[in-house]
Amino acid sequence: MSYANQLGGLFVVGFEGTSLTSDLRSLLLDLKPAGVILFSRNVESPEQVAQFNHDLQTLALKNWSNGFFIGVDQEGGRVRRLRSPFLSCPSARQLARAANSETLIRSYSSVSAHQLGLLGFNTNFVPVLDLVDESSQDLGSVIGDRSYGNDPEVVTRYGKAVVESLRTAGIISCAKHFPGHGGTSVDSHLDLPIDTRSRKALESHDMIPFKLLAGNGVDMIMTAHVLYPALDAKLPATLSKTIVEGLLRGEIGYNGVVITDDLQMGAITNHYDSLECARLALIAGADLLLFSRHPEKTLMVRDGLHHDLNNGELPPERVAKSLCRVMNLKDRYESSMVPTDIYAAADYFRLGKQS
């Protein structure tokens, strides 16, 4: 069986603008991606983003057999793409320090998930499972207050609370950044961080939350653009078959969807071209390739993967497994992949129910 005409189903893409223009429509119809991701640049108001997501989901459902993942990074704290009048959630660190922290985390996650669903989102790229020692702030930890702390069991418990709250509201969760981004000071948006700790240190500490949640309901896991010489001396986790296929899938036993972090971050683009990193990520075991900008470039990447598929550089069985995992996840959340009720969203925010 040929999978060439389904390769777009391995992409999640971001773009400029705040509405479904004719150019964006044409591009999405050509690419046929699995989903889209919105950023602050795409958001003006609740009514606008509800309309935008409604139009995006309608486009998908009218033109192929399943809807879009419509995702966003709405962690809380400094990583919030939706600002006022959307829920203002404290950072993970602030919540972890509070009295009744787990209750607060569930409460904030539930309200946030409800708002996201009203606006037509069905995917939130949370929870952050990276472990960060608070003392590492002085060393410039790039994850910093996005982490719930340094205790693997505590971070797992809080992460599980987030996953359960999202699932109840019909929102897909995505744990990040495997196998753990908390031990680095270099920002992977800018260049490739290197974590020089031993395999034993990583397995006995940073990987524990991922291990515990891998079989406990998390819908996606996002890989880290970090080089771990003790795990793979040459390739960062996102591009490493040893880490994704061997460790995450083989040893840990995770069978869900793996999505890359943004493949247009400096950690990747400074060292690999777009087609090369996409091919390596898929061969490594990723199911979804995240490109945050310039979706027209993903058309060239898709066409390059088509060539790789035809000449044997990209095994068809590898593509088939990813398409199957993606479809299974969409089937599980089919009721969340429908055009949003624009008027219900507008009423909710106009009446101040979010407060």
N, C-alpha and C positions, 0 to 999 in steps of 0.2 A: 504493500500500500504506500502511496506517495503522500507525504505530509507537507509538501512544498507550499500548497495554498493555505496551510494552517499556521505557518510560522509567525504570523502577526499575533497569534494567540499566546505567544510567549513574552509579549511586551506589556509593560505598564508605562504610560507616557505622561509627561507634563507639557505645558504650553503657555503661551502668553494670552492675555485677554480675559474678558469677563463675560463673554457670551459666545454662543455657537455660531461663528461666522461661516460664510460659505466656504472660505478657504480651509478652516478647521474641519468643517463637515467633510469636504472632499478628501482631506488627508486621512481622517479617521476611517472613512469608507474604503480607502485604498489599503491602509495598514491593517485594519481589523484587529486592533489590540485586545488583549484580555481586559484591560482597564485603563483608568486614567488617575492621575493624582493632582490635586489642587494645592496651590500655595497661597500665601498672603496676596500675591500679585493678582490672583484670580478672584478675590473676594472684596466686594464693596459694601454689601448689606445682606441681611437675611433673605429679603425678597429676591435680590439679584442672584445669590448663590443657589437658592431653591429653584429658580427658573433655569439657571445654567445646568444644574444637575438633572432637572426634569428633561431638558432638551437632549442632554448627553445620553441619558438612559433610554429615552424614546428612540433616539437614533440607533442605538445598539439593538434594541428589541425588534425594531422594524426591519432590520437588515441582516441579522443573523440569528442563530437559534438560542442565544443566551445573552443576558445582560452584561453590563460592565461592572467590574470592581470600580467603585468610585471612592478613592482613598484620600486621606489627609494625615498630617502629623499634628495631632492635637494632644500632646503629652501633658501640658500644664507648665507653669513657670515660664521660662524664656522660650520654650518651643511650643508656640501656639499659633497656628495659621489663622484661626478665627478669633478676633478680638471683640471688644465691646460692640454690641450688647450680648455677645455669647458669654457663656459661663467663664468666669475668671478663676481658673484652678491653680492652686499653689504648686510649687515645684515638688518633685518626688521627695527631695530631702526635707522640705518643710513639712510635708504630710507625715513622713516617717518619724519626725521629731515630736509631733503633736501627741497630746493625750488622745486615747481611743483612735489611734492612727488607722487601724484596719477598717474601722467603721467609717471614718472620714474618707478613706480611699474608695471604699465601695459606694459611698454616697456621691462623691464627686464623679466617679466613673459612670454611675448610673444616670445622673443628670446629663453629663456630657454625651453619653451614648444616645440618650433620648433626643437631645438637640440635633445630633448628627443625623439620626434617622429621619427626623422631621425635614431636614434640609436635603435629603436624598443621598447622603453618604452611607456606604455599607461597610467601609473598611477604615479602621484607625490603626496607625502604625505604632502601637503600644502593646504591651508594657516594655519599658527599658529594663533589662535584666542584668545590665553591666554592674559589676561590683566595684565600689570606690570607697577607699578608706578616707574618712573626712580629713585626715592629716595630709592627704595627697593634694588637697587644694593648694597648699604652699608650693607644690611641684608643678602646678599648672595643669592638672588633670583636665583633659578636654571634655569628658563626660560630666564631671563635677556634680552639680545639684540635680542633674537629670536622673541620678541613681538613688535608690532607696537606702543605700548603705553598703556595708562591707560584710555582713553576715549572710551567707548563702541561704540559710533556712528562712530568715526574715524576708529577704528579697523574693524568694520563691513564694512565700505566703502572700505578700502584697501583690506580686505579679499574678498569682492565681485569682486574687480578689478582682483585679482588673479584667482578666479574661472572662470570668464568670459574669461580671456586670455587663460587659459588652455582649456576650452571647445571649443573655436574657433579653437584651434590646434588639437582637438581630444584627449586631455589628461584628464583623470579622476582626479578630485580634492578630497582632504580629509581634512576636517577641524579638528583641534586638539587643546587641549585635553579636551573633555567635562567631567564635567561642568566648567572647568577652572583650569589650573595648575599654574597660575601666583602668587598665594598667598603663595607658599611654598618655603622653603629653602633647604629641604632635596631632594637629587637627587633620583628619583624613579628607576634609574638604579641600585642603591645601596641598598636602603631600602624604606619602606613604609612611604611617607609623610602624615602628618595629618593637615588638614585645619580646624581650630576650629571656623571659622566665622559662623554667624547665617545664616539660610536659607534665610531670608530677604536680607541680605547683598549679598549673592551669586546670588539670583534671580534678584536683582535690579542692579547688576553690571556685574559680570563675565559671567553670562549666556546669556546676551543680544545679543552679536554677534552670538552665536549659534542659539538663537531663531529667529533672523532676517534672517540668511542664511539658516536655516533648510528648509524653504519653498521657497527659492530663488536660487535654482540651484546647491547647493553643492551636490556632488555625494556620498560621504562617510563622516561619522563622526567617529573620533577615540576617544575612552574613555581614561580617566586618571587613572593611578594607584595611586590614592590618596584616603585617608579615609576622609570623610566629616561627622563627627558625627551628625551634624544638619540635614543631609539628610538620613544617614544610619549609625547607631552606630557600626555596626559589620563588614560590608563588604566595600572594596574600590569600587569606581565607576564602574570599569571594571566588577566586579563580583556581582554588586548590581541590583537586579530586581527592587527595589524601584526607583533607579536612571535611569536605561536604559529603562526598559519597562514602569515604572510608570511616570517618569518625562520627559525623552526625547521623548518617543513615545506617551504616553498618554496625558500629559499636553501641551507639546510643539507641538506635532502633526507631528513629523518627521517620514516619511515613507520610507526613503532611507536605504542604507546599513550602518550598524554599524560594525566597525572593532575594535578589541582590540589593545591597544599598545602591544609591545612585551611581550609575556607571559613568557619570560626567563629573565626578569629584576628582580633585587633583591627585589623590592617591592612585587613581587608575589612569587618568588621561595623561599624566606626566610620564607614564611608563609603557602604555599600550594604546594602540589605536582602537577605534570603536568596534570594528569588526572582530579584531583579535580578542578583545576582552569579552565580547559577547559569546564568541565561540568557546573560549576557555571556560567561561562561567557555566555554559550549558553542559559541556563535557564534564565539568567538576560535579554537576548534579543539581544546579539551580534550575528552577522551573519557570521563574518569571524574571525578566530583565528590566530593571527600572532605569529609565532615561528621563531626567527631570525637565529638560528643555530641548528646543529645536527638534520637534517630532519629525520634521522633514528628513533629518539625518537618519532617523531610525528606518526610514524606507530603504536607504542605501545599505544599512546594516542587515535588514531583512533580506534584501536581494543578495547580499554577500553570503548570508547563511544558506540561502537557496542554492547557491553555487557549491558551498561546502557540503551540503546534503547530497547533491548530485555526484560530487567527486569523491565521496567517502570520508571526508575530513570530519563530518558531523554524522555520527551513526543514527539512522532512522529510529532505532529502538529507544535511543536516548530522548529524542523528540517525542516519541509516542508516550513514554512514561510521564513526561512533563505535562503534555496535553491532557492525559487522563487524570492526573492529580488536580490540575486546574479545574477541569470539568466537574470532578467529584465535589470540590469545594463550592463551586457555583451551584451545583444541584442542592447541596445542604442549605444554602442561603438563598434559594430561589425566591422566597417571599420577600427578601430584602432588595432584590434587584428589579424593582419596578419604579416607574416614574413617581416622584414625590407629589404629594398634595400641596401645591403652591399656596393655596389659600389657608390651609391649616397652619403651615409654617409662618405665614405672614401674621395670622391672628395670634399665634403663640408669642411671638416677639413683640408685636404691637401692644398686647395686653400686659406685657411685663411678667409673663409666667416663668421666665428664666431666673428671676431673682430669688 
